[in-house]
Amino acid sequence: MRYVIDPSRLDLVEEFRASPLGVHSPELRKLLARMRWGRPEGRLVLEPGRAWRLSCIPKRRGDPMPFVDDRVFTSLAEAEWHVFKLRWQETTGATLPAEVSGDL
């Protein structure tokens, strides 16, 4: 059975926001697995380096991975939080409320 994300579970959003790189509860790990491992085409990924940029996986294997925008992150935690918010909206169809969607 596939894990279904409940858009009302803002407690999980707050848990991730508090510690994007930390140890997560079992329920948050399920949510993250669902958000991260959908179909490969178009999946958002972070390009590593001294700074991180958001790319997406191309349709054909071996094609270049296009950048989503010009934004550059100097903090991995900030980059992960940004990707989380995009994946949340894509997966649930719901925009996060302002009280939990701000920057880190």
GUFIDO-520744 format. One line per field, with one value per atom (N, C-alpha, C): x, y, z; chain; residue number from 0; residue in one letter. Coordinates in steps of 0.05 Angstrom, whole numbers. Layout:
<atoms>
u = (X,...) $
v = (Y,...) $
w = (Z,...) $
chaine = (A,...) $
num = (NUM,...) $
residu = (a,...) $
</atoms>
This chain:
<atoms>
u = (17,0,18,11,26,19,39,35,22,0,-15,-9,-1,6,-19,-23,-45,-37,-48,-39,-44,-60,-65,-43,-25,-4,19,12,32,53,47,66,91,87,109,125,111,125,143,132,147,170,167,189,212,205,226,239,223,234,253,247,265,291,292,316,317,322,321,342,364,386,388,370,372,358,357,343,313,297,269,253,228,210,202,193,184,163,144,123,134,153,166,183,196,212,194,170,152,143,137,129,151,176,199,204,201,205,184,160,138,144,153,158,183,203,229,229,213,217,192,184,163,175,163,174,200,220,245,244,229,228,217,232,222,227,238,244,264,259,277,301,325,349,367,383,402,429,441,468,488,505,523,547,560,584,587,602,605,578,563,536,518,492,474,454,448,428,407,383,361,359,360,357,334,328,308,319,311,320,307,323,312,296,282,266,284,306,324,349,356,381,405,423,446,444,419,415,423,432,439,415,421,400,397,374,370,366,376,371,342,330,302,301,320,321,350,354,381,389,371,376,399,417,440,438,441,439,467,474,500,497,473,467,451,461,446,419,418,392,372,380,362,353,371,365,345,349,331,303,302,276,261,276,263,252,267,258,234,235,212,187,188,163,153,171,163,150,163,153,126,123,98,75,79,58,52,74,70,55,62,51,23,18,-8,-27,-16,-33,-40,-29,-34,-10,-14,7,9,34,37,28,15,7,32,28,50,64,50,63,83,83,102,119,115,129,152,158,180,207,227,254,264,286,298,311) $
v = (-24,0,25,44,69,87,100,120,145,153,176,199,222,245,260,265,280,310,327,355,370,359,372,366,348,341,361,385,407,402,384,377,364,349,336,357,377,399,414,420,434,418,392,374,376,375,376,404,424,452,456,444,448,433,412,397,383,399,387,365,366,347,327,329,313,287,274,249,255,239,244,221,228,208,188,164,144,155,171,182,202,219,238,223,202,186,175,165,155,177,201,223,231,232,240,219,194,173,176,181,185,209,231,255,253,238,237,215,194,172,166,186,182,174,181,175,191,179,193,219,218,241,265,287,311,313,292,293,315,330,351,339,349,340,365,362,384,377,395,391,399,381,386,403,414,429,447,469,488,503,504,515,495,496,477,491,478,488,466,474,456,449,423,412,392,383,362,340,316,293,295,292,294,269,272,249,226,232,210,209,185,180,190,204,214,243,253,281,299,323,341,347,351,358,388,398,427,439,463,477,487,487,496,527,540,569,577,603,613,614,605,607,589,599,584,584,561,558,554,568,564,546,540,523,499,475,451,450,458,458,476,500,518,506,493,480,457,441,419,429,450,462,473,486,496,473,452,429,416,414,402,417,444,460,455,454,448,420,401,373,371,385,384,394,416,427,408,397,379,354,343,318,320,342,344,362,380,399,423,423,445,462,488,506,507,507,509,536,537,563,580,606,625,620,611,607,584,567,545,545,564,562,582,598,617,604,621,612,603,587,578,601) $
w = (0,0,0,-16,-18,6,15,37,25,37,28,47,36,52,59,85,95,96,79,78,105,122,148,169,162,181,182,189,190,212,231,251,239,217,203,188,177,163,183,206,227,237,239,247,227,201,181,181,183,182,206,229,252,248,232,229,201,180,153,149,164,160,183,202,227,226,248,252,252,237,235,246,254,265,243,251,231,211,222,204,184,193,175,154,162,143,121,128,108,89,100,84,64,74,57,36,42,22,0,7,-13,-31,-18,-33,-51,-42,-57,-78,-76,-95,-112,-126,-146,-172,-194,-220,-223,-237,-239,-256,-278,-296,-282,-283,-270,-240,-228,-200,-193,-173,-164,-150,-156,-143,-138,-117,-112,-123,-138,-149,-128,-119,-97,-105,-85,-89,-65,-68,-46,-43,-64,-63,-78,-73,-85,-103,-125,-144,-149,-154,-158,-188,-193,-221,-221,-245,-247,-266,-260,-276,-304,-325,-352,-361,-383,-394,-401,-414,-424,-407,-399,-383,-400,-386,-400,-410,-413,-420,-397,-403,-381,-363,-338,-318,-318,-327,-328,-300,-296,-271,-272,-249,-247,-248,-235,-235,-229,-225,-220,-190,-173,-144,-136,-119,-109,-79,-67,-38,-27,-6,7,32,39,62,52,58,50,63,89,103,89,81,67,40,26,1,5,25,30,38,53,61,37,19,-6,-22,-26,-41,-28,-1,14,7,8,3,-26,-45,-73,-75,-63,-65,-50,-28,-13,-31,-44,-61,-84,-96,-119,-111,-87,-78,-67,-52,-39,-54,-71,-85,-67,-43,-24,-19,-17,-10,20,30,59,69,93,104,111,111,116,142,163,189,190,170,170,144,126,100,97,117,114,112,106,104,132,131,156,171) $
chaine = (A,A,A,A,A,A,A,A,A,A,A,A,A,A,A,A,A,A,A,A,A,A,A,A,A,A,A,A,A,A,A,A,A,A,A,A,A,A,A,A,A,A,A,A,A,A,A,A,A,A,A,A,A,A,A,A,A,A,A,A,A,A,A,A,A,A,A,A,A,A,A,A,A,A,A,A,A,A,A,A,A,A,A,A,A,A,A,A,A,A,A,A,A,A,A,A,A,A,A,A,A,A,A,A,A,A,A,A,A,A,A,A,A,A,A,A,A,A,A,A,A,A,A,A,A,A,A,A,A,A,A,A,A,A,A,A,A,A,A,A,A,A,A,A,A,A,A,A,A,A,A,A,A,A,A,A,A,A,A,A,A,A,A,A,A,A,A,A,A,A,A,A,A,A,A,A,A,A,A,A,A,A,A,A,A,A,A,A,A,A,A,A,A,A,A,A,A,A,A,A,A,A,A,A,A,A,A,A,A,A,A,A,A,A,A,A,A,A,A,A,A,A,A,A,A,A,A,A,A,A,A,A,A,A,A,A,A,A,A,A,A,A,A,A,A,A,A,A,A,A,A,A,A,A,A,A,A,A,A,A,A,A,A,A,A,A,A,A,A,A,A,A,A,A,A,A,A,A,A,A,A,A,A,A,A,A,A,A,A,A,A,A,A,A,A,A,A,A,A,A,A,A,A,A,A,A,A,A,A,A,A,A) $
num = (0,0,0,1,1,1,2,2,2,3,3,3,4,4,4,5,5,5,6,6,6,7,7,7,8,8,8,9,9,9,10,10,10,11,11,11,12,12,12,13,13,13,14,14,14,15,15,15,16,16,16,17,17,17,18,18,18,19,19,19,20,20,20,21,21,21,22,22,22,23,23,23,24,24,24,25,25,25,26,26,26,27,27,27,28,28,28,29,29,29,30,30,30,31,31,31,32,32,32,33,33,33,34,34,34,35,35,35,36,36,36,37,37,37,38,38,38,39,39,39,40,40,40,41,41,41,42,42,42,43,43,43,44,44,44,45,45,45,46,46,46,47,47,47,48,48,48,49,49,49,50,50,50,51,51,51,52,52,52,53,53,53,54,54,54,55,55,55,56,56,56,57,57,57,58,58,58,59,59,59,60,60,60,61,61,61,62,62,62,63,63,63,64,64,64,65,65,65,66,66,66,67,67,67,68,68,68,69,69,69,70,70,70,71,71,71,72,72,72,73,73,73,74,74,74,75,75,75,76,76,76,77,77,77,78,78,78,79,79,79,80,80,80,81,81,81,82,82,82,83,83,83,84,84,84,85,85,85,86,86,86,87,87,87,88,88,88,89,89,89,90,90,90,91,91,91,92,92,92,93,93,93,94,94,94,95,95,95,96,96,96,97,97,97,98,98,98,99,99,99,100,100,100,101,101,101,102,102,102,103,103,103) $
residu = (m,m,m,r,r,r,y,y,y,v,v,v,i,i,i,d,d,d,p,p,p,s,s,s,r,r,r,l,l,l,d,d,d,l,l,l,v,v,v,e,e,e,e,e,e,f,f,f,r,r,r,a,a,a,s,s,s,p,p,p,l,l,l,g,g,g,v,v,v,h,h,h,s,s,s,p,p,p,e,e,e,l,l,l,r,r,r,k,k,k,l,l,l,l,l,l,a,a,a,r,r,r,m,m,m,r,r,r,w,w,w,g,g,g,r,r,r,p,p,p,e,e,e,g,g,g,r,r,r,l,l,l,v,v,v,l,l,l,e,e,e,p,p,p,g,g,g,r,r,r,a,a,a,w,w,w,r,r,r,l,l,l,s,s,s,c,c,c,i,i,i,p,p,p,k,k,k,r,r,r,r,r,r,g,g,g,d,d,d,p,p,p,m,m,m,p,p,p,f,f,f,v,v,v,d,d,d,d,d,d,r,r,r,v,v,v,f,f,f,t,t,t,s,s,s,l,l,l,a,a,a,e,e,e,a,a,a,e,e,e,w,w,w,h,h,h,v,v,v,f,f,f,k,k,k,l,l,l,r,r,r,w,w,w,q,q,q,e,e,e,t,t,t,t,t,t,g,g,g,a,a,a,t,t,t,l,l,l,p,p,p,a,a,a,e,e,e,v,v,v,s,s,s,g,g,g,d,d,d,l,l,l) $
</atoms>
